[in-house]
Amino acid sequence: MDQPVVAGVDGSAPSLRAVDRAADEAALRGLPLRLVYASLWERYEGSGLAGDPDRPSEEVRAEDIVAHAARRAHERRPDVRVTTEVLPEEPEYALVRESRRASVLVLGSRGRGARAAALLGSVSLTVAGHTHCPLIVVRGDHDEPARSGARGRVVVGVGEQAAGSAAVRFAVEEARRRGVPVEAVRAWECPEHRSIGHPLLAGEPARLHRQQAGETLVAALRDLPADAELHGRTAEGHPRTVLVDASRDAGLLVVGATPRHGHHGLRLGRVAHGVLHHAACPVAVVPELG
């Protein structure tokens, strides 16, 4: 049985943009879409559903939230089969469990109300650190089904685990489905304390760092499909800054996360945290489990 695309919903505008992205992902993959609402509370008090201004400011039932999300997904992608479920448990635990049997998990960057205002710091970040499948956190605007061309390109950050990177493979597959190019980026820095004072040797440390970055990039792009429209580049600067800058005109930014030795979950370093908080486009966190 095909593993579905799963989206976490809570009625907020960011979660409805996540529904849009998840519907697109399901259509591109020919997979069903599963919408999940998880909370220990049956209802939220506050404003009505995002995108439904006719609803009065009153308690919104969980069933209303998933039904509204399902209608939105069906209107966007009528050919995608949509199922819904309400789970009476903490969203972090429910969504991590859902990731075990999902092809892709999609979340918004934040949620409803005062408790959910910091979802990127709580639910989304917790799930990103424990997901068993690629997780897409929808940042920025996602109003078009799929942008094409250079502005819709997929950018992937190339880390230390270059050869056989699951993040690079995911980026290539995602780009091929959407008919857009892939840009693989390896950032490098030359620490100030490594600089050499002699004017004839001043450029040597930078040259070595640039060369090492290029070798890592070549290893990351080895053995990928020959028909992939793939571009690689090295860039001087902190990886977080380089990738956030690249996200400004991208359709998706992909980063990898490695298992933490002796701990449950994945290692989300400063780079992953930084792009999850500041990227201008959706961010995919891909477990490097190989």
ZIHU-V736350 format. One record per run of one state. SS is the DSSP state (@ for helix, = for strand, . for the rest). FROM is the first residue (numbers start at 0). TO is the last residue. If there is no record, write none. Layout:
ss->(SS,SS)
from->(FROM,FROM)
to->(TO,TO)
This chain:
ss->(.,=,.,@,.,=,.,=,.,=,@,.,=,.,@,.,=,.,@,.,@,.,=,.,@,.,=,.,@,.,=,.,@,.,@,.,=,.,@,.,=,.,=,.,@,.,=,.)
from->(0,3,8,12,29,32,38,42,44,59,61,76,81,87,90,99,101,108,112,116,122,128,133,138,149,152,153,157,165,178,181,188,191,194,203,221,229,236,238,247,251,259,265,267,269,278,282,288)
to->(2,7,11,28,31,37,41,43,58,60,75,80,86,89,98,100,107,111,115,121,127,132,137,148,151,152,156,164,177,180,187,190,193,202,220,228,235,237,246,250,258,264,266,268,277,281,287,289)
